[in-house]
């Protein structure tokens, strides 16, 4: 009531004053730019002041003259309004000042929140490096195109694809997938043998490719925005099928007594696997390891089942030594590192003081990377918290570098050295990947990779040693007392080392032959006994017990 009465008093007083004063006071109040009730109070005070000054004026002319004088003394209306506003602010209670500042802070924060939300949902990563091109530089050796086995392998794959449209192919595929030769019936073997004979062109192309010293391919992507993620990997499934067919061809040749043909086929299969190990991606290299291992295991099985003459054994050993010459059995993770670099630049911004942060489009990529066939599909909201917890761009790159530096250190050590030095690979990896969703999804299982590479190397050199022992027996009439005798006699270039003991593979001469084995994954000599799992099934590589026995050949129990 008091506020309204003041306003009424000021308005009624202004109506009785000269127009110049009313206009001046209204202009001052307008320039004051303050709360409405405060302006009403100030207007009432100013109007009362002018009213007191004009009381002594008798005539309108005197009032006009006095009014002009007073307005001149007061100065400019805008300056007066500003001064009055400042005075009122200084005079207001502390609680009102605090409240005003709080409201202002809330308003600023709300505005910043709106701006941040817009920035968050619209921020995009900046792709500066073409890692697909970098990958092709990495994969391509300094060689002529005529030295590339990939051309022949691709033609073989296309021929196989054409055969897959035939009605009988499914039966052929199922027969070839039998792991044990004895699992197939005579009828199935005959059917598969006829199919292989009618498709010699596929295997001729593979044989021609294995003669080439190099293997590479040019990686492409249909969507430039997908980067390395969009690369269509080599048709490894078709390569695995061809490798199985090669194994069966070798089996059939051995069964018919054509041992040299059988061994040549197995050496071609091994070289095919060796070429695949030149793939920059780990999945290609693991496929190559699997093909090499299958070739070596099949070779030992044939040596166990048939009597091979000295000349054939000598040729086989020479060809196998040539096949493994200069072979690096360490898995190369450089391609995987480039893949992570590419994902970092596609998932993170470059702003935020140069450190970058995970952007919303990056969340979508991470969701895509984490999905797997058969698992429930997650939504972007499930990954949204990582926007706030994921290390920034620079830290994520440092974590990637730390991971692969750790890998480089481990490649210089055998499993035995890692065991003796008590290097806890899993804990170290957890420490590097901590809080990093990108590494958590994409980082390879280094422990497993190291194990597979050494298993493959041991498997191959054990097979080479077995051939040399058979040659020694045929020429000397008996097996040697030790592997050192085989080396000193020139049948073997060097002792085969066991990476789980850092000693030579264990050789024991027996009454009817010999035993050759590795202490295996438990680092213990179990006396050449094959390990068994908790279901009582035997396997060449058992993590809990037993040795990896390469000879005599003991069929694994499935």
SEMI-980074 format. One record per residue (C-alpha): x, y, z. Coordinates in steps of 0.5 Angstrom, whole numbers, plus 2048, in hexadecimal, padded with zeros to 3 digits. Example, Ala and Ser with C-alpha at 12.3 -4.5 7.8 and 13.67 -1.06 7.14 Angstrom:
% SEMI-980074
8197F781081B7FE80E
***
This chain:
% SEMI-980074
8008008008068058028098037FB8038057F780180B7FB80880E7FA80880C7F28018107F28048167F68098167F18058167EB80081B7EE8068207F08098207E98028227E68028287EA80982A7E880C82D7E280C8287DC8148297DB8158267E38108207E181481E7DB81A81F7DE81981B7E48158157E081C8157DC8208157E281C80F7E581C80B7DE82480C7DD8248097E48228027E28217FF7E981B7FB7EC8147FF7EB8138007F381A8037F48198087EE81280A7F181580B7F781A8107F48158137EF8118157F68178187F981A81C7F381381E7F28128207F98198247F98178287F28108297F681382D7FC8188317F78128337F380D8357F981083D7FA80E83E7F28088427F18078427EA80883C7E480D8407E18118407E88108397E88138387E181983C7E381A8387E98198327E681E8337E08238357E682282F7EA82382A7E482982E7E282C82D7E982A8257E982E8247E282D81F7DD82781A7DE82B8147DC8318157E182C8177E68288107E582F80C7E58318107EC82A80E7EF82A8077ED8318067F082F80A7F78298057F782E7FF7F68328017FC82D8028008297FC80082A7F680582F7F180582A7EB8048277EF7FE82E7F07FB8307E87FC8297E67F982A7EA7F38317E77F282F7E07F38297E17EE82E7E47E98337DE7EA82D7D97E982C7DD7E38337DD7E08347D57E282D7D47DF82F7D77D98367D47D98327CD7DA82E7CE7D38347D07CF8387CA7D28327C67D08327C97C983A7C87C983A7C17CB8357BE7C68377C27C083F7C17C28427BD7BC8497BA7BC84E7BC7B78517B77B38587B97B085C7B27AF85A7AD7AA85B7A77AE8597A27A885E7A57A48637A47A986179D7AA86279C7A386979F7A386B79A7A98687947A586B79579F87379379E87879679987679179487379078D86C78E78C86E78778987178579086B78679386777F79586178379785F78378F85F77C78F85B77B79585678079385477C78D85477579184F77879584B77A79084B77478D84977079384377579484177378D84176C78F83D76E79683776F79183776878F83276379383775E79583B76379983876379F83975C7A084075D79E8417627A383F75E7A98437587A784975D7A78487607AE8497597B184F75A7B58517537B585374F7AF8507497B284974C7B384774C7AC8447467A98477437A384174579F84274C7A184A74C7A084874A79984374F79884875479A84E75279684A75279084875979184F75B79385275878C84C75C78884F76278B85676278A85676978785576C78E85B76879186076A78B85E77178D86077079486676C79286877278D86777779386B77479887177479387177C79487577F79987078479C86978579D86578B79E85F78E79C85C79579B8577977A085179B79E84B79E7A18447A079E8437A57A38487AA7A58457AC7AB8467A57AE84D7A57AD85179E7AF84B79C7B284779C7AB84D7977A884A7917A684F78C7A88527877A484D7817A385177D7A884B7787A984C7767A18537757A38527717A984E76C7A485376C79F85876A7A48547647A78537627A085B76279F85B75E7A58567587A285A75879C8617577A085D7517A485A74E79D86174E79A86474B7A085F7467A086174479986874479A86A74A79786E74D79C87275279986B75579686875579D86E7597A086E75E79B86775F79C8687607A386E7657A286976979D8647697A386A76B7A886C7717A38657737A28657747AA86B7787AA86977D7A586377E7A98677807AF8697867AB8627897AC86278F7B085C78D7B485D7887B98577847B785A7827B08617817B485D77C7B885A7797B28617787B08637757B685D7707B685F76E7AF86676D7B18657697B78607647B38657637AE86A7617B386575C7B78637597B186A7587AE86C7547B58667507B486874E7AD86F74C7B086C7487B68677447B186C7427AB8737407AA8777467A687D7447A28837487A488374C79D87C74F79F87E7517A68847547A488075879E87B75A7A387F75C7A98837617A387C7647A187A7657A88807687AA88076D7A487876E7A687A7717AD8807747AB88177B7AD87977A7B087877F7B687377B7BA8717827BE86A7847BD86B78C7BA8667907BD8687977B98617967B585D7967BC86179C7BE85F7A07B885879E7B98587A17C085B7A77BE8557A87B88507A67BD8537AC7C28527B17BD84B7AF7BB8497AF7C284C7B57C584C7BC7C48527C07C384F7C67C784F7C77CF8567CA7D08597C57CB8587BF7CF8517BD7CB84B7B97CE8477B37CC8417B67C883A7B47C783C7B17C08427AD7C383D7AA7C88397A77C283F7A47BF8417A17C683A79E7C683B79B7BF8427987C18407957C883A7927C483B78A7C38367857BF8317827C48327877CA82C78C7CC82D7927C882F7987CD82D79F7CC8317A67CB82E7A87D28327A27D58387A57D38377AC7D483A7AC7DB8417AB7D88407B27D58427B47DC8477AE7DE84B7AC7D88527AF7D88537B57D38557B47CC85D7B57CE85C7B17D48597AB7D085E7AC7CB8647AB7D08607A57D38607A27CC8687A37CB8697A07D286579A7D08697997CA87079B7CE86E7957D386D7917CD8747927CA8777917D087378A7D18757887CA87D7887CC87B7837D287977B7D28737797D68787767DA87C77D7DC8757807DD87377A7E287A77B7E587A7837E68727827E88707877E38687877E48667897DD85F7897DF85F78E7E58647927E185F7937DB8597947E085E79A7E385F79D7DC85779C7D985479F7E084F7A37DE8507A37D784A7A07D384D7A07CD85379C7CF84F7977D384B7967CC8517967C78577947CB85978D7C985A7877CE8627887CE8637827D385F77D7CE8627807C886977F7CB8677787CD8657767C686B7797C28707757C786B76E7C686B76F7BF8737707BE87476A7C386F7667BF8737677B987A7667BB8787607BF87575D7B887C75F7B588075B7BA87B7557BA87D7547B28847557B488474F7B988174B7B488674C7AF88B74B7B48887447B68887427AF88F7447AE8927427B488E73C7B688B73E7BC8897457C088E7497C388F74A7CA88E7517CA88C7577C68937597C68957537C28907557BD89375C7BC89A75A7BC8997557B789675A7B288F7587B288C75E7B688F7657B688E7677BD88A7647C38837667C388276A7C987C76A7CE8797717D087676E7D687D76C7D98827707D58857697D48857647CE87F7607CD87F75A7D18817547CD88174D7D08837467CC87E7417CE87E7397CC87A73A7C687C7417C487C7487C887874D7CB8797557C987575A7CD8757617D18737627D886D7657D686976B7D886A7697E087276A7DF8737637E287575D7E08707577E18747527DE8717527D786A7517D98657557D58607597D98597587DA85475D7DC84F75D7E184A7587DD8507537DC8517557D58587567D285B75C7CE86275E7CC8627647CF85F7647D685F76A7DB85F7667E186375F7E186775B7DC86C75C7D786B75E7CF86D7577CC86F7577C58717507C486E74B7C486874E7C186274D7C685C74F7C48587547C88527527CB84C7567CA
***
